[in-house]
């Protein structure tokens, strides 16, 4: 389910070679938010124990994609796009961390 959703979103946000990989960034940041939300709900024991493996590891693990991020970073470096590379890495790290924190906060508030 997660990889199918990722493929669908990726097809809506294609990235030409050498350009900023917005599709993977959107997917990974959204996945970070959803994971933060899910884990906050899990801490409050609102979701069952088995759901951690299914949703967090299975569905979200296949939705977000470190391998695509790594490949995009490698391509940007080898294509001589240092500013795009730096912006993408910074946006991915900061965006992912902020999204996860926001997801946890939202998950605790709506509980």
Beta strands, then each sheet from edge to edge (+ up, - down):
end
